[in-house]
Amino acid sequence: MSYIQDIVGWFAKRFADPDKVTAADVNAGLRVLSVWRSRALAAEFDRRQGLTIWQGPFAGMAYVGAATEGALLPRLIGTYEQELHPAIEAFVAEGLDCVIDVGCAEGYYAVGLARRMPGVEVHARDTDPKAQAACADLARRNGVEGQLRIGGLFAPQDFQAFAGRRCLVVCDIEGAEDDLLRPDLAPALAGMSLIVESHECYKPGLTDRLITRFSATHDIERFEMGPRTLPLPDWFAPANHMDRLIAVWEWRAGPTPWLVMRPKAA
């Protein structure tokens, strides 16, 4: 109830003078309402199916009741970052020996990849202590706590400790990838594969900068967000179109293309 009261208060303040309402105000209002509805639908998913990821590369993984960052429901349904699913499957099949997940949040990729690759060492890093605790808890509940090494800040020079290993870097740090992914400071990056969420919405031109930095050493694929084509659970069948859209909405504030980068063959 308190969240609904907060929404009502927010609207009352933001739209107090209709003559001063802008398109940005309307967009912000729609976002507030959609986040509320997304959370309500996630609670309904939990009631009907429990907190287990339904499909996608991490199907069957026990999950959390609240994401530390971003939308929970697309993770539970399994449509989250659907553009990356083929790359995830390819990396799993290749046989890595370590994963570095920077910006791990509650552990969607860190724990998910540990489950898919038994024995592979996963270094999960996040500067938020709550995210670290949530990731540790998720690892325990999925029986992979022995594979994870959870910590905080990861600096460019820290990549050097993994030089020469068959390593995948997963990076989602809200624009700070511009400072972290520096081959000039971390030559070991030349031999690593990377999946990077580029926060173009926060730093215009960032994606092109990253491509320029890695183009000499890596083959690079760029993926833009597209429609969600995986099915919804059967109980969504009578849902209205708005709820079906909100169910797979990932709460993105703007463009966040992904770069999948693999070291060039010698």
C-alpha positions as CSV (number, residue, x, y, z in Angstrom):
1,M,0.0,0.0,0.0
2,S,2.8,2.4,0.8
3,Y,4.2,2.1,-2.8
4,I,0.7,3.0,-4.2
5,Q,0.6,6.0,-1.8
6,D,4.0,7.0,-3.1
7,I,2.7,6.8,-6.7
8,V,-0.3,8.9,-5.9
9,G,1.8,11.5,-4.2
10,W,4.3,11.5,-7.1
11,F,1.5,12.1,-9.6
12,A,-0.2,14.8,-7.4
13,K,3.1,16.7,-7.3
14,R,4.2,16.2,-10.9
15,F,0.9,17.0,-12.5
16,A,-0.3,19.7,-10.1
17,D,-0.5,22.2,-12.9
18,P,-1.8,20.6,-16.1
19,D,-0.6,23.5,-18.2
20,K,3.0,22.8,-17.2
21,V,3.0,19.1,-17.9
22,T,5.6,18.1,-20.5
23,A,6.1,15.0,-22.6
24,A,9.0,14.1,-20.3
25,D,6.5,14.2,-17.4
26,V,4.1,11.9,-19.2
27,N,6.9,9.5,-20.0
28,A,8.1,9.5,-16.4
29,G,4.5,8.8,-15.2
30,L,4.1,5.9,-17.6
31,R,7.4,4.5,-16.4
32,V,6.3,4.7,-12.7
33,L,3.0,3.0,-13.4
34,S,4.7,0.3,-15.5
35,V,7.3,-0.5,-12.9
36,W,4.5,-0.9,-10.4
37,R,2.6,-3.2,-12.7
38,S,5.7,-5.2,-13.5
39,R,6.2,-5.9,-9.8
40,A,2.6,-6.9,-9.4
41,L,2.9,-9.4,-12.3
42,A,6.2,-10.8,-10.9
43,A,4.3,-11.4,-7.6
44,E,1.6,-13.2,-9.6
45,F,4.3,-15.3,-11.3
46,D,5.7,-16.3,-7.9
47,R,2.2,-17.3,-6.7
48,R,1.5,-19.4,-9.8
49,Q,4.9,-20.9,-10.6
50,G,7.3,-20.1,-7.8
51,L,10.7,-18.4,-8.1
52,T,12.2,-20.6,-10.7
53,I,13.4,-19.4,-14.2
54,W,11.0,-20.8,-16.7
55,Q,12.9,-20.9,-20.0
56,G,16.0,-19.6,-21.7
57,P,19.6,-20.5,-21.1
58,F,19.2,-20.6,-17.3
59,A,15.9,-22.5,-17.2
60,G,15.3,-24.3,-13.9
61,M,17.5,-22.0,-11.8
62,A,16.0,-21.1,-8.5
63,Y,15.8,-17.3,-8.3
64,V,15.1,-14.3,-6.0
65,G,11.9,-12.5,-5.1
66,A,13.4,-9.1,-5.9
67,A,16.2,-8.1,-8.3
68,T,18.8,-5.8,-6.9
69,E,18.9,-3.9,-10.2
70,G,16.3,-3.9,-13.1
71,A,13.2,-5.9,-13.8
72,L,12.6,-9.3,-12.1
73,L,9.8,-10.7,-14.3
74,P,11.7,-11.0,-17.6
75,R,14.4,-13.0,-15.7
76,L,11.8,-15.3,-14.3
77,I,10.1,-15.8,-17.6
78,G,13.4,-16.3,-19.4
79,T,13.1,-13.6,-22.0
80,Y,15.7,-11.4,-20.3
81,E,18.4,-10.1,-22.8
82,Q,17.1,-12.6,-25.4
83,E,19.5,-11.2,-27.9
84,L,22.4,-12.8,-26.0
85,H,20.9,-16.3,-25.7
86,P,22.7,-17.7,-28.7
87,A,26.1,-16.3,-27.5
88,I,25.5,-17.7,-24.0
89,E,24.9,-21.2,-25.5
90,A,28.0,-20.9,-27.7
91,F,30.2,-19.9,-24.8
92,V,28.8,-22.8,-22.6
93,A,29.6,-25.2,-25.4
94,E,33.1,-24.0,-25.9
95,G,34.5,-25.0,-22.6
96,L,35.8,-22.0,-20.6
97,D,37.8,-22.3,-17.4
98,C,36.7,-19.0,-15.8
99,V,34.1,-16.3,-15.9
100,I,34.5,-12.7,-14.7
101,D,31.1,-11.1,-14.1
102,V,31.5,-7.4,-13.3
103,G,28.3,-5.8,-12.1
104,C,26.9,-9.2,-11.1
105,A,23.9,-7.8,-9.2
106,E,22.0,-10.8,-7.6
107,G,23.8,-13.3,-9.8
108,Y,21.7,-13.9,-12.9
109,Y,24.7,-14.5,-15.1
110,A,27.2,-15.5,-12.4
111,V,25.1,-18.3,-10.9
112,G,23.4,-19.1,-14.2
113,L,26.8,-19.7,-15.9
114,A,28.1,-21.7,-12.9
115,R,25.1,-24.0,-13.2
116,R,25.6,-24.5,-16.9
117,M,29.4,-25.1,-16.6
118,P,30.1,-27.3,-13.6
119,G,33.6,-26.8,-12.3
120,V,34.2,-23.5,-14.0
121,E,35.4,-20.7,-11.7
122,V,33.2,-17.7,-11.6
123,H,34.4,-14.3,-10.2
124,A,31.3,-12.3,-9.4
125,R,32.0,-8.6,-8.6
126,D,29.7,-5.8,-7.6
127,T,30.3,-2.6,-5.6
128,D,26.9,-2.9,-3.8
129,P,27.2,-5.1,-0.6
130,K,23.5,-6.0,-0.9
131,A,24.1,-7.4,-4.4
132,Q,27.1,-9.4,-3.1
133,A,25.0,-10.9,-0.3
134,A,22.1,-11.7,-2.7
135,C,24.5,-13.3,-5.2
136,A,26.0,-15.4,-2.4
137,D,22.6,-16.5,-1.3
138,L,21.5,-17.4,-4.9
139,A,24.7,-19.4,-5.3
140,R,23.9,-21.4,-2.2
141,R,20.4,-22.1,-3.2
142,N,21.5,-23.4,-6.5
143,G,24.4,-25.5,-5.1
144,V,27.2,-23.7,-6.9
145,E,28.7,-21.7,-4.0
146,G,31.9,-23.6,-4.3
147,Q,32.4,-22.2,-7.9
148,L,31.9,-18.5,-7.0
149,R,34.4,-15.9,-5.8
150,I,32.4,-12.9,-4.8
151,G,33.9,-9.5,-4.3
152,G,33.6,-5.7,-4.8
153,L,35.4,-3.3,-7.0
154,F,37.2,-4.7,-10.1
155,A,39.9,-2.5,-11.7
156,P,41.4,-2.6,-15.2
157,Q,44.7,-4.0,-13.9
158,D,42.8,-6.9,-12.2
159,F,42.3,-8.6,-15.5
160,Q,46.1,-9.3,-15.6
161,A,45.6,-12.0,-13.0
162,F,43.6,-14.0,-15.5
163,A,46.1,-13.7,-18.4
164,G,46.3,-16.8,-20.6
165,R,43.1,-18.4,-19.3
166,R,40.0,-19.3,-21.4
167,C,38.0,-16.5,-19.8
168,L,34.7,-14.9,-20.5
169,V,34.1,-11.4,-19.2
170,V,30.5,-10.3,-18.6
171,C,30.2,-6.6,-18.0
172,D,27.1,-4.5,-17.0
173,I,28.2,-1.5,-15.0
174,E,25.9,1.4,-16.0
175,G,28.5,3.2,-18.2
176,A,31.6,2.6,-16.1
177,E,32.6,0.0,-18.8
178,D,34.2,3.1,-20.5
179,D,36.8,3.2,-17.6
180,L,37.1,-0.6,-16.9
181,L,37.6,-2.0,-20.4
182,R,40.9,-0.5,-21.2
183,P,43.2,-2.8,-23.2
184,D,46.0,-0.2,-22.8
185,L,45.9,-0.8,-19.0
186,A,45.0,-4.5,-19.2
187,P,46.8,-6.3,-22.1
188,A,45.3,-9.6,-20.9
189,L,41.9,-8.4,-22.3
190,A,43.3,-9.2,-25.8
191,G,42.9,-12.9,-25.1
192,M,39.5,-12.8,-23.4
193,S,36.0,-13.1,-24.8
194,L,33.6,-10.4,-23.6
195,I,29.9,-9.8,-23.4
196,V,29.4,-6.1,-22.7
197,E,26.2,-4.1,-22.2
198,S,27.1,-0.7,-23.5
199,H,25.2,2.1,-21.8
200,E,24.8,4.4,-24.8
201,C,21.9,6.0,-23.1
202,Y,24.2,7.5,-20.5
203,K,27.3,8.0,-22.6
204,P,26.6,8.7,-26.3
205,G,29.4,7.4,-28.4
206,L,30.5,4.8,-25.9
207,T,29.7,1.8,-28.1
208,D,31.8,3.1,-31.0
209,R,34.7,3.8,-28.6
210,L,34.6,0.3,-27.3
211,I,34.5,-1.1,-30.8
212,T,37.5,1.0,-31.8
213,R,39.5,-0.2,-28.7
214,F,38.9,-3.9,-29.4
215,S,38.7,-4.0,-33.2
216,A,42.4,-4.9,-33.6
217,T,42.2,-7.9,-31.3
218,H,38.6,-9.1,-31.5
219,D,35.8,-10.1,-33.8
220,I,32.9,-8.0,-32.7
221,E,29.1,-8.4,-33.0
222,R,26.8,-5.7,-32.0
223,F,23.2,-6.5,-31.0
224,E,20.4,-4.0,-30.5
225,M,17.3,-4.8,-28.5
226,G,14.6,-6.4,-30.5
227,P,11.1,-7.8,-30.0
228,R,10.6,-10.6,-27.4
229,T,9.6,-13.7,-29.3
230,L,9.7,-16.4,-26.6
231,P,6.4,-17.6,-25.3
232,L,4.7,-16.5,-22.1
233,P,3.3,-19.0,-19.5
234,D,-0.1,-20.3,-20.4
235,W,-1.8,-18.4,-17.7
236,F,-0.9,-15.1,-19.5
237,A,-3.2,-16.1,-22.4
238,P,-6.2,-14.0,-21.3
239,A,-4.0,-11.1,-20.2
240,N,-4.5,-7.7,-22.0
241,H,-1.9,-6.5,-24.5
242,M,-0.4,-4.0,-22.1
243,D,0.3,-6.6,-19.4
244,R,1.9,-8.9,-22.0
245,L,4.3,-6.0,-23.0
246,I,5.1,-5.1,-19.5
247,A,5.8,-8.8,-18.6
248,V,8.9,-8.7,-20.9
249,W,9.9,-5.1,-20.4
250,E,13.4,-4.8,-18.9
251,W,13.0,-1.2,-17.5
252,R,15.7,0.2,-19.8
253,A,15.9,4.0,-19.8
254,G,17.3,4.2,-23.4
255,P,19.6,2.4,-25.9
256,T,21.9,-0.3,-24.3
257,P,23.3,-2.3,-27.2
258,W,25.4,-5.4,-26.5
259,L,28.8,-6.2,-27.8
260,V,29.9,-9.8,-28.1
261,M,33.7,-9.9,-28.6
262,R,35.9,-12.8,-29.3
263,P,39.7,-12.8,-29.7
264,K,40.7,-13.0,-33.4
265,A,42.2,-16.3,-34.5
266,A,46.0,-16.2,-34.5
